[in-house]
Amino acid sequence: MQFKKPMNKLIIILMVALFQPSFAQNETSSEFEIIGKWKSEDESGFGYFTFEKDGSSIIETKDGIIGGKNFKQNGMEFSLKYEISFNTDPIELDLIFTELKSGRKLTWPCLIKVNNENEIVFARGSDGKRPDNFITSDFTTLIRIE
């Protein structure tokens, strides 16, 4: 296709440049859904993360189960919820522990990289700081099982 006027080329280039970011953003997050049960396996054994539709979350390890809308730990009652932002790259996920009596919250900042709809890389932050990569942080691969 040849353009006879230089202005037509400029308009086409501008249109492609303007619409390209919106196409890329839709491809990365619009189809992915975190809801479900995910399994992790590493040298310490198996672990499971469950993300519910209502925003609650459950973590299962060989040491026990924590999470949900109401669970007890050291004689205190807590809830565990998650918040996820698909507007960032990589995806930001916060696990939020709330002590029910006082309302105090502890946020565990995390990152997610989607490999496909049934496999993600999950990086956990520490000391209230979100990890900035998937190489030097505490990370694991999660496989959707439900």
SERO-4910 file (N, C-alpha, C, O; in steps of 0.05 Angstrom, whole numbers):
BEGIN
 pado doro    nc1    nc2    nc3   cac1   cac2   cac3    cc1    cc2    cc3    oc1    oc2    oc3
  Met    A     17    -24      0      0      0      0     18     25      0     35     27     17
  Gln    A     13     43    -18     29     67    -20     12     91    -12    -12     92    -18
  Phe    A     24    109      2     10    134      9     21    156     -8     45    160    -11
  Lys    A      3    172    -19     11    194    -36     16    219    -20     31    236    -29
  Lys    A      5    221      3      8    245     19     23    237     44     16    218     57
  Pro    A     44    252     52     59    247     77     41    249    102     46    235    121
  Met    A     20    265    101      3    269    124    -12    243    130    -17    237    153
  Asn    A    -20    228    110    -34    202    114    -17    183    129    -26    168    147
  Lys    A      9    182    123     28    164    137     29    172    167     29    155    184
  Leu    A     31    198    172     33    208    199      8    201    215     10    193    238
  Ile    A    -15    203    203    -40    196    217    -41    167    223    -49    159    245
  Ile    A    -33    150    205    -33    121    210    -13    114    232    -20     99    250
  Ile    A     10    126    232     30    120    253     20    129    280     23    115    300
  Leu    A      7    153    281     -3    162    307    -26    144    317    -28    139    341
  Met    A    -43    135    299    -65    118    307    -55     92    319    -64     82    339
  Val    A    -35     80    306    -23     55    315    -10     59    343    -14     43    361
  Ala    A      4     81    345     18     86    371     -2     91    393      3     82    416
  Leu    A    -24    105    388    -43    111    408    -59     87    418    -65     84    441
  Phe    A    -65     69    399    -82     46    406    -66     22    416    -78      4    428
  Gln    A    -41     20    410    -25     -3    418    -24     -8    448    -27    -31    456
  Pro    A    -20     12    465    -19      7    494    -46     -5    505    -45    -22    522
  Ser    A    -68      4    494    -93     -6    505    -97    -35    497   -109    -51    512
  Phe    A    -88    -43    473    -90    -71    465    -73    -89    483    -81   -110    492
  Ala    A    -49    -80    488    -30    -95    505    -41    -98    533    -38   -120    545
  Gln    A    -53    -77    545    -63    -79    572    -86    -99    574    -87   -114    593
  Asn    A   -103    -99    554   -126   -118    555   -116   -147    553   -128   -164    566
  Glu    A    -96   -152    538    -86   -179    535    -74   -190    561    -77   -214    567
  Thr    A    -62   -173    577    -48   -183    601    -66   -189    624    -60   -208    639
  Ser    A    -88   -175    627   -103   -179    652   -133   -185    648   -146   -194    667
  Ser    A   -144   -181    625   -173   -183    623   -183   -211    625   -205   -216    635
  Glu    A   -167   -231    618   -177   -258    618   -169   -274    643   -181   -294    649
  Phe    A   -149   -265    658   -139   -279    680   -157   -276    705   -166   -254    710
  Glu    A   -161   -298    719   -178   -298    743   -163   -313    765   -155   -336    761
  Ile    A   -158   -300    788   -143   -312    810   -160   -332    826   -149   -349    840
  Ile    A   -187   -329    825   -204   -345    842   -200   -375    837   -199   -384    814
  Gly    A   -196   -390    859   -191   -419    857   -171   -428    878   -162   -412    894
  Lys    A   -164   -453    876   -145   -465    894   -119   -470    879   -120   -482    857
  Trp    A    -97   -461    890    -71   -463    877    -51   -479    894    -52   -476    919
  Lys    A    -35   -495    882    -16   -512    896     13   -503    890     20   -497    867
  Ser    A     29   -503    911     57   -497    909     73   -521    920     65   -534    940
  Glu    A     95   -527    907    112   -549    917    141   -539    916    150   -530    895
  Asp    A    155   -541    939    183   -534    939    198   -553    959    186   -573    967
  Glu    A    222   -547    965    238   -565    983    226   -569   1010    232   -588   1024
  Ser    A    209   -550   1019    197   -553   1046    171   -569   1045    159   -574   1066
  Gly    A    161   -576   1021    136   -591   1019    115   -577   1002    122   -561    985
  Phe    A     90   -585   1008     68   -574    993     55   -551   1008     56   -549   1033
  Gly    A     43   -533    993     27   -511   1005      5   -505    986      6   -510    962
  Tyr    A    -17   -493    996    -40   -487    980    -49   -458    987    -49   -450   1010
  Phe    A    -57   -444    966    -69   -418    969    -97   -420    956   -100   -429    934
  Thr    A   -118   -411    971   -145   -410    960   -153   -381    960   -152   -367    980
  Phe    A   -163   -372    936   -173   -345    933   -202   -347    927   -210   -357    906
  Glu    A   -219   -337    945   -248   -338    942   -259   -314    927   -247   -293    926
  Lys    A   -283   -317    916   -297   -296    902   -303   -272    919   -302   -249    910
  Asp    A   -308   -277    945   -315   -255    964   -291   -239    974   -294   -221    990
  Gly    A   -267   -246    965   -242   -232    973   -228   -245    996   -207   -236   1004
  Ser    A   -239   -267   1007   -225   -281   1029   -204   -300   1017   -206   -308    994
  Ser    A   -185   -308   1034   -164   -325   1025   -156   -345   1047   -160   -339   1070
  Ile    A   -146   -368   1039   -138   -389   1058   -110   -398   1049   -105   -403   1026
  Ile    A    -93   -402   1069    -66   -413   1064    -64   -439   1080    -68   -439   1104
  Glu    A    -56   -460   1066    -53   -486   1079    -24   -495   1075    -13   -494   1053
  Thr    A    -11   -503   1097     16   -514   1097     16   -539   1114     -4   -546   1126
  Lys    A     39   -552   1116     42   -575   1133     38   -568   1163     32   -585   1179
  Asp    A     41   -542   1169     38   -533   1197      9   -527   1204      2   -523   1227
  Gly    A     -9   -525   1184    -37   -520   1190    -50   -502   1169    -38   -496   1148
  Ile    A    -74   -493   1176    -90   -476   1159    -95   -449   1172   -102   -448   1195
  Ile    A    -90   -428   1157    -97   -401   1167   -113   -387   1145   -109   -393   1121
  Gly    A   -130   -370   1153   -145   -354   1134   -175   -358   1135   -185   -371   1153
  Gly    A   -188   -346   1116   -217   -346   1115   -227   -321   1130   -212   -303   1137
  Lys    A   -253   -321   1134   -266   -299   1146   -262   -297   1176   -264   -276   1188
  Asn    A   -255   -320   1188   -251   -321   1217   -234   -345   1225   -243   -368   1221
  Phe    A   -210   -340   1235   -193   -362   1244   -178   -354   1269   -174   -330   1273
  Lys    A   -171   -373   1285   -157   -367   1310   -127   -373   1308   -119   -393   1296
  Gln    A   -111   -355   1320    -83   -359   1321    -73   -347   1347    -78   -323   1353
  Asn    A    -60   -362   1364    -50   -353   1390    -72   -340   1407    -68   -320   1420
  Gly    A    -96   -352   1406   -118   -343   1423   -132   -318   1413   -150   -308   1426
  Met    A   -125   -309   1389   -137   -285   1378   -151   -293   1352   -144   -312   1339
  Glu    A   -172   -277   1345   -187   -283   1321   -179   -264   1299   -176   -240   1303
  Phe    A   -175   -275   1275   -166   -260   1251   -183   -267   1227   -199   -286   1227
  Ser    A   -181   -250   1207   -191   -257   1180   -168   -252   1161   -149   -238   1166
  Leu    A   -170   -265   1138   -150   -262   1116   -165   -256   1090   -181   -272   1081
  Lys    A   -159   -232   1079   -170   -224   1054   -148   -218   1034   -124   -215   1042
  Tyr    A   -154   -216   1009   -135   -208    989   -146   -185    973   -170   -183    969
  Glu    A   -128   -169    963   -135   -148    944   -116   -150    920    -92   -155    925
  Ile    A   -126   -148    896   -109   -152    873   -113   -129    854   -135   -118    850
  Ser    A    -91   -120    842    -91    -98    822    -80   -108    796    -57   -115    793
  Phe    A    -98   -109    776    -91   -117    749    -80    -93    733    -72    -96    710
  Asn    A    -80    -69    745    -71    -45    731    -41    -41    733    -31    -21    724
  Thr    A    -27    -60    745      2    -58    747     15    -81    732      2   -102    728
  Asp    A     40    -78    725     55    -99    712     82   -101    726     99    -83    722
  Pro    A     87   -122    741     70   -145    745     46   -139    763     44   -118    775
  Ile    A     28   -158    765      3   -155    780     10   -154    810     27   -170    819
  Glu    A     -2   -135    825      3   -133    853    -20   -147    868    -44   -143    862
  Leu    A    -13   -163    888    -32   -176    905    -24   -171    934     -1   -175    941
  Asp    A    -43   -163    951    -38   -159    979    -54   -179    995    -79   -182    991
  Leu    A    -41   -193   1013    -55   -210   1032    -58   -194   1057    -38   -184   1068
  Ile    A    -83   -190   1067    -88   -172   1089    -99   -188   1113   -121   -198   1112
  Phe    A    -83   -190   1134    -91   -203   1159   -103   -181   1177    -91   -161   1181
  Thr    A   -127   -186   1187   -140   -167   1205   -147   -181   1231   -160   -201   1232
  Glu    A   -137   -169   1253   -144   -178   1280   -172   -167   1285   -176   -143   1286
  Leu    A   -192   -186   1289   -220   -178   1289   -228   -160   1313   -244   -142   1310
  Lys    A   -216   -165   1336   -224   -149   1360   -215   -120   1357   -230   -102   1363
  Ser    A   -190   -116   1350   -179    -89   1349   -181    -76   1322   -180    -51   1319
  Gly    A   -184    -92   1301   -184    -81   1273   -157    -76   1262   -154    -67   1239
  Arg    A   -136    -83   1277   -108    -79   1267   -104    -96   1242   -113   -119   1241
  Lys    A    -89    -85   1223    -84    -99   1198    -54   -103   1194    -37    -85   1200
  Leu    A    -47   -125   1182    -20   -131   1173    -22   -138   1144    -36   -158   1137
  Thr    A     -8   -124   1127     -9   -129   1098     17   -143   1089     39   -134   1096
  Trp    A     13   -164   1074     35   -180   1063     35   -174   1033     20   -186   1018
  Pro    A     52   -155   1024     52   -147    995     65   -168    978     87   -179    984
  Cys    A     52   -174    955     62   -195    937     60   -186    908     48   -166    902
  Leu    A     73   -201    891     71   -197    862     63   -223    848     69   -244    859
  Ile    A     50   -221    826     42   -244    810     50   -240    781     46   -219    770
  Lys    A     63   -261    770     68   -261    741     52   -284    730     55   -307    739
  Val    A     35   -279    710     18   -300    699     33   -314    676     40   -301    656
  Asn    A     38   -340    680     50   -356    658     29   -365    639     32   -364    615
  Asn    A      6   -374    650    -18   -381    634    -41   -381    654    -37   -376    678
  Glu    A    -65   -388    645    -88   -386    663    -87   -405    687   -102   -401    706
  Asn    A    -70   -425    686    -68   -444    708    -41   -445    721    -36   -463    737
  Glu    A    -24   -426    715      3   -425    728     12   -396    731     12   -381    712
  Ile    A     20   -390    756     29   -363    762     55   -365    778     60   -386    792
  Val    A     71   -345    777     94   -342    795     86   -322    817     77   -300    810
  Phe    A     89   -330    842     80   -315    865    104   -307    881    118   -324    892
  Ala    A    109   -280    883    132   -270    898    121   -256    923    103   -239    921
  Arg    A    133   -263    946    124   -252    972    143   -231    981    168   -235    980
  Gly    A    132   -209    991    149   -188   1002    156   -194   1032    147   -214   1043
  Ser    A    172   -177   1043    179   -180   1071    181   -152   1084    186   -132   1070
  Asp    A    178   -151   1110    179   -126   1125    161   -105   1113    167    -81   1114
  Gly    A    138   -113   1103    118    -94   1092    125    -83   1065    112    -65   1056
  Lys    A    147    -93   1053    156    -82   1027    150   -102   1005    155   -126   1008
  Arg    A    139    -92    983    133   -109    960    159   -117    946    177   -100    943
  Pro    A    161   -142    937    185   -149    922    186   -134    896    166   -125    885
  Asp    A    210   -131    885    212   -116    860    220   -134    836    225   -124    814
  Asn    A    222   -160    841    228   -179    820    221   -207    828    212   -212    850
  Phe    A    224   -226    809    218   -254    814    243   -271    816    242   -295    814
  Ile    A    266   -258    818    291   -273    819    303   -274    847    310   -295    857
  Thr    A    306   -251    859    319   -249    886    299   -249    909    307   -251    932
  Ser    A    273   -248    903    253   -248    924    246   -277    931    254   -296    918
  Asp    A    230   -279    952    219   -305    960    195   -311    942    174   -299    945
  Phe    A    199   -330    923    178   -335    903    174   -365    900    191   -381    906
  Thr    A    151   -372    889    144   -399    882    125   -400    858    113   -379    852
  Thr    A    124   -422    845    105   -426    824     80   -439    835     81   -459    849
  Leu    A     56   -428    829     31   -439    837     16   -450    813     15   -437    792
  Ile    A      5   -474    817    -10   -488    796    -39   -489    805    -44   -498    828
  Arg    A    -58   -481    788    -86   -482    795    -95   -512    796    -90   -527    777
  Ile    A   -108   -520    818   -118   -547    820   -148   -548    822   -160   -569    818
  Glu    A   -161   -526    827   -190   -524    828   -199   -498    816   -223   -492    815
***
